[in-house]
Amino acid sequence: MRNWKIKASLFLNYFVFAILLNSVGTVILQVQSNYNVSPSSASVLEAFKDLSIAFVSFFVATFLTRIGYKRAMLIALAFVTVVCLLMPVIPGFAMTKLLFAATGASFALIKVSVFATIGLVTNNKKDHASFMNFIESFFMVGILSGNLIFSAFVDDSNPSSTSWLKVYYLLAAIAAIAFVLLMAAPLDESAVKAPETKSPVKDFVDMIALAIKPLVLVFIISAFLYVFLEQSIMSWLPTYNNQVLHLPRSLSIAMASILAAATALGRFFAGFVLRRVHWLYVLIGCLVCAAALVLIAIPLAKTADASLTTGWTTAPFAAFIFPLIGFFIAPIYPSINSAILSTLPPPKHGPMSGLIVIFSALGGTTGSIITGHLFESYGGEKAFYFSLVPMTILLFALIAFNRLQKKQTQTLNTGG
């Protein structure tokens, strides 16, 4: 298969960072016991992760064609390997903040490079959309694996134990393997190499100019709202399982993997459905089903009895229902990302990927922090009811995005 080595490398890169980035929900739960921090204080871990992603993306997205996508990914993997090795050696809330800041900064390089590289290793729009859905699906497989891996290191009998930090030795090893695989994978970047006559300042100005185009602006709003929704649920689901459903801590973390599994499955099926049905109809149907699931699942939590829960087989029914929301919201992000990227020439994919990463990061940290404050002030049930708000706004944003995309296509077809 053509480009199989670099494609396999992209999958493994995404897998490593899926585990690290989305461990924030698990770590939020753990630091509340280990380091005696409040839910609202713990929620800043999302900010350390996402704001570092946004900051680095903002300043380096336009320069990556000069650095080289492969070189940027190698730098990111090396950096995160070192930080993971330090995590068990220097335990503390400050080190945890540093870990997520370093992970976020590294992921900014990885995600922009991966998104831009997809355009180099695919042949057409359908191939692009298919690979985008599959790689995002594999990202969710990483999250699923991460929840199960972390839960295996948590000591239920001693909530204040820091034995779970040993998981970072394993993650450092996986990152090192990803580094070696990428090093051995060839990648032809000549199609996107920046002209020597074009200045970095001009690259930066071009990215800002791209952001204020109506189609791109509405896309940015849609991406922001999606990640706001996804991260508000993903980051706080372990805490919801523990504090609302009263599941044991390790089981609360492990059962959060249902959300990742449902999302991976949703994106996998979307790769086939979107070849036959227009993406707008699919995504509207998904949002309606997701909203209905919220209205069904949260009332079930009120009647759930977890007093006899010892494992998956004895967990209340409600613990299995709410995470299924991932199946319905899953196709939104890769679908709109592919739609915007596949309409642009390869040299624009780097700057556009930078904008995607920046506003996705801002959406993630905003969603997590707001949900953290809602958890602290009103409890988990009301906090998750709030997810209906971004769902509703996102519905209208997608309709507007579709209309603008049609106008853009008509303009290109008429040569305007």
TAGIKA-V139311 format. One record per helix or strand of 3 or more residues. SS is the DSSP state (H for helix, E for strand). FROM is the first residue (numbers start at 1). TO is the last residue. If there is no record, write none. Layout:
BEGIN
ss->[SS,SS]
from->[FROM,FROM]
to->[TO,TO]
END
This chain:
BEGIN
ss->[H,H,H,H,H,H,H,H,H,H,H,H,H,H,H,H,H,H,H,H]
from->[4,24,39,44,69,93,125,163,190,200,214,237,249,257,279,312,318,346,380,387]
to->[21,34,42,67,87,121,153,184,192,211,234,243,255,273,302,314,341,378,385,413]
END
